């Protein structure tokens, strides 16, 4: 891999690490009042079977990880005394269940009972359960009815404390995900707006467009996957948004690869991509039409995702070996691979946590997904920078080539080709322009007597005078060996005479200082209005050229310029 490819990738990794470190260390949180995580000392009854003194984090040990729709879970504990705290609340996350809370047999909260009876989808959500100020020592009871097969394996312990402190603690715990989600959304929206302006005119930018939309999809997914909105803005569709956006990830990856890869067997690739998309659509149909919820069909998506990781890995290895894609696309491939690898690691953690107790599973899950998404989006940003740099260099090269094509090599003035193009543009307007034909006197004599270097100097000296005279008022070009052209788009006959007088005066000053040979020019000019109504710029030039030659003959006859300079 070339150094040009490695540098943006290293920058992306360093920036990702710095952002994560900043979030972890600089944005600290300290609760104003005491808080308690209620993990120990629960009495849990599952379908009538009582289990005493069970930590909620080891809930899987009493169910063997198997829950069915309709299972009843009752659990209770005694609330500790945290002292006099204002606005006491409990923050608890339900997973595909109803939730009814009681305090000393008095119902204080109910969620999902109506939804369960209507056989609608109950997802994951956080609940703030308000407590009275005299909560200490009272019995807290949760009654839950399972709505999905295999609803959960373990439970997050409830958090007891003052509501502002509990909210602050929740935000701090999920700060990496919140920051990453917001960054993905802002980045996606910003660059979507930018790329929308160029997608029709710059074909290579289509991958940027898809990347921008993909970032927005990832933002919605990780925010809903960790139920970030539910503690503050309740919506029963948050988990459906999670599954909807998650099932789009694999089709997005196939589309992304299609835009940046040189695919040899397109039929096979498109078949795999369409099958994956078909699986996604089928899961939506089963969920919304037949009531077979997306939670149930999740293993099918996991299989498609694992296969997709294999496809991404294959193309990345091929790219490294063959170097068959651009540096810009290689950066995107690296970001896609790291994201896919993070998803695979997260999938392994997910299934390990389902069958074995892992105390740090939640932290590992957040860290893995957060890192994968950050690397992907920073690689997208690096790719934009590489693309812009390349586009700027290409523009500079194009400008250089254009200059070579349209510039006179000796004087650096526009050449005949540029002058012809300028005159073609004049034919498309209704301007009353003036064309001046200019011809050097005695160039052949200077070449024969003093040599071609002196003749070249004669030409360049005059070019400097011409530029100084007409630089801010007209277009100047060298159209032949000793022939020059000036176009004035806004002038009168008086203005032209004054400019020509200034030019001749400058030549006279030069003759006085450098007297080895005499410098002079013959000029003739014509306005558009002097020709026929539909006359072209070429006809105007011919009239100006004719007048120039008339003056040249007069100068030869009256001043004897043909015998001397």
C-alpha positions, -999 to +999 in steps of 0.1 A: +000+000+000+014+034-010+023+061+015-004+083+000-030+057+011-015+050+045-013+086+056-051+094+055-058+060+072-034+067+100-049+102+104-083+086+106-073+062+133-055+089+153-085+112+151-108+083+162-086+076+192-084+113+201-121+117+199-128+086+221-102+097+246-116+132+248-151+119+254-139+095+281-116+118+301-128+154+296-166+150+298-168+137+334-199+135+355-204+138+393-238+131+409-250+157+433-269+132+454-263+095+462-272+069+436-276+031+438-276+004+412-301-022+423-285-055+412-284-077+443-311-091+465-340-097+441-366-123+445-375-134+410-405-156+400-406-170+364-439-187+356-445-195+393-409-208+400-394-187+428-357-178+429-343-158+459-314-134+462-306-134+425-286-105+409-304-092+378-272-094+358-273-132+363-310-135+353-300-159+325-289-185+351-325-191+362-341-193+327-313-210+308-318-182+283-352-194+271-382-171+273-415-176+254-443-152+245-467-151+274-442-159+302-448-141+334-419-126+354-424-111+388-395-097+408-392-076+439-367-061+463-365-036+491-354-001+482-324+012+501-323+045+520-302+070+500-311+099+523-331+130+515-329+132+477-352+154+455-373+139+427-364+102+434-368+080+404-358+046+391-345+041+356-352+007+342-350-008+307-376-033+296-368-057+267-398-069+246-421-071+277-448-051+294-438-035+327-460-028+357-443-013+388-457-015+424-445+002+456-458-017+486-486-032+465-496+002+451-493+005+413-471+034+404-463+027+367-477+007+338-463+002+303-473-019+273-504-037+286-527-024+258-500-030+231-495-066+243-533-073+242-534-060+206-505-083+197-484-054+185-447-051+187-432-043+221-395-032+218-368-021+241-372+011+260-360+029+291-385+040+318-383+067+344-405+055+373-412+083+397-411+074+434-425+092+465-400+109+488-407+083+515-396+054+492-369+041+516-375+006+530-405-001+508-409-030+485-405-024+448-421-050+426-419-054+388-444-075+368-435-083+332-452-103+305-429-115+277-441-105+242-414-121+220-397-155+219-362-152+234-369-117+245-337-113+266-311-132+284-303-109+313-314-075+326-298-042+333-301-034+370-324-004+378-307+029+388-321+047+418-314+083+425-325+119+419-339+124+384-313+150+373-285+127+386-299+096+369-303+114+336-268+128+338-254+094+346-273+078+317-259+105+293-224+100+306-225+062+303-237+065+267-217+096+258-195+079+232-226+065+214-244+099+216-214+118+203-208+093+175-245+093+165-247+130+164-214+132+144-226+107+119-259+125+114-243+160+111-216+146+087-241+127+067-265+156+063-237+181+055-221+161+028-254+149+014-263+186+007-228+191-008-229+160-030-264+166-042-251+196-062-225+176-080-239+140-083-253+146-119-221+162-132-194+142-114-200+104-118-173+095-093-191+113-065-220+088-064-201+068-038-199+099-016-237+103-019-243+068-008-217+072+020-235+103+033-268+085+034-252+054+050-237+077+078-272+090+085-286+054+085-258+044+110-266+073+132-303+063+134-293+027+140-268+031+169-290+057+187-320+034+185-300+003+192-290+016+226-324+033+232-309+067+236-341+086+229-365+067+251-355+082+285-363+116+272-387+113+243-409+082+244-417+065+212-428+029+208-413+028+174-377+032+185-369-005+184-386-008+150-363+020+138-334+000+151-343-031+131-353-011+100-320+007+098-299-023+108-314-045+081-304-018+055-267-020+065-259-051+044-276-039+012-259-005+017-225-023+018-232-042-014-243-010-032-212+008-018-189-020-032-206-019-065-198+018-069-161+016-060-150-018-071-142-033-105-165-063-104-156-090-128-186-113-125-214-088-122-242-113-126-230-133-096-224-102-075-258-087-084-275-120-076-259-120-041-268-083-036-304-089-047-308-119-025-296-099+005-320-071-004-348-096-008-341-110+026-343-075+041-376-068+023-390-102+033-383-094+069-401-061+066-431-078+050-432-105+077-431-079+104-456-054+092-481-076+073-479-111+089-469-100+125-438-122+125-416-096+142-381-087+131-367-098+164-376-134+155-359-133+121-328-117+134-305-148+129-312-147+091-299-111+090-268-121+111-261-149+085-264-124+056-241-100+075-214-126+081-215-135+044-213-098+035-182-094+057-166-122+037-173-104+005-158-071+018-127-090+030-123-107-004-124-074-023-101-056+002-074-084-002-078-083-040-074-045-039-042-047-018-027-073-042-037-059-075-040-022-067-070-020-090-089+009-074-080+045-068-064+058-036-097+076-028-117+043-031-091+024-012-096+047+018-134+040+016-127+003+014-105+004+045-133+023+064-159-002+052-137-032+063-131-018+098-168-011+102-177-046+090-150-061+113-165-042+142-199-055+134-186-091+133-169-087+167-201-072+181-220-102+167-196-126+184-200-107+217-238-107+213-240-145+209-214-152+236-233-130+260-265-149+251-250-182+263-224-171+289-224-144+315-201-116+304-198-087+330-183-063+304-204-073+274-222-039+273-190-019+275-173-041+248-204-038+226-205+000+228-167+004+224-166-019+193-196-003+175-184+032+184-149+026+171-161+009+139-185+038+131-160+065+139-133+049+117-158+046+089-170+082+090-134+096+095-123+075+065-152+091+046-140+125+056-104+116+047-117+104+013-134+137+007-101+155+014-082+132-009-109+136-036-109+174-033-071+175-034-070+153-064-097+174-081-078+206-074-046+190-088-065+179-119-079+213-123-045+229-120-032+204-146-061+212-169-054+249-165-018+243-173-026+223-204-052+249-215-026+276-210-001+256-232-028+251-258-039+287-259-007+307-251+021+319-273+053+302-263+075+333-268+054+362-254+030+342-232+002+362-249-029+343-261-022+326-295-042+324-327-063+295-314-073+316-284-080+346-305-102+326-329-122+313-299-125+348-286-139+360-320-163+331-321-176+342-287-180+378-301-203+365-328-227+352-302-232+387-287-246+420-298-216+441-286-202+469-307-166+459-304-134+471-320-106+450-335-071+463-339-047+447-363-010+453-354+021+444-375+057+450-365+079+469-390+114+456-399+113+422-380+130+404-410+157+431-411+165+426-374+166+388-378+189+390-408+213+417-394+214+410-356+202+374-355+170+356-344+176+362-306+175+399-313+143+394-334+128+375-305+137+403-281+121+428-305+088+407-303+089+403-265+097+440-260+067+449-281+045+424-263+053+441-230+044+475-245+011+460-258+002+444-225+010+477-206-011+497-230-042+474-233-040+452-202-070+466-184-091+476-215-088+448-240-078+413-252-043+411-267-030+381-288+000+372-310-015+355-341+016+352-363+054+359-364+051+397-364+013+400-363-007+409-332-044+414-325-063+436-300-100+434-292-118+462-273-153+455-263-163+489-249-145+518-266-149+548-290-127+559-319-113+586-297-103+560-271-086+538-297-066+567-311-055+576-276-044+541-267-025+537-300-008+571-293+002+558-259+016+526-274+037+545-300+050+568-273+062+538-253+080+525-284+097+559-289+109+559-254+123+524-259+140+535-291+157+564-273+171+541-245+179+511-268+189+526-301+206+496-318+175+493-340+143+512-346+110+498-333+077+507-349+043+492-358+016+496-384-019+495-370-055+495-384-088+492-365-124+487-373-157+487-354-185+462-358-210+489-366-189+499-397-196+465-413-229+450-425-256+443-399-249+405-397-211+408-402-189+383-384-159+391-363-137+377-391-151+404-415-145+431-389-109+418-386-104+418-424-115+455-425-090+463-397-062+443-414-069+461-447-065+495-429-033+483-412-018+474-446-029+507-461-010+525-432+020+502-437+022+511-474+019+548-465+047+545-440+069+527-465+063+554-491+065+585-469+091+575-444+111+550-464+107+523-438+114+497-465+150+509-467+156+514-430+141+505-397 
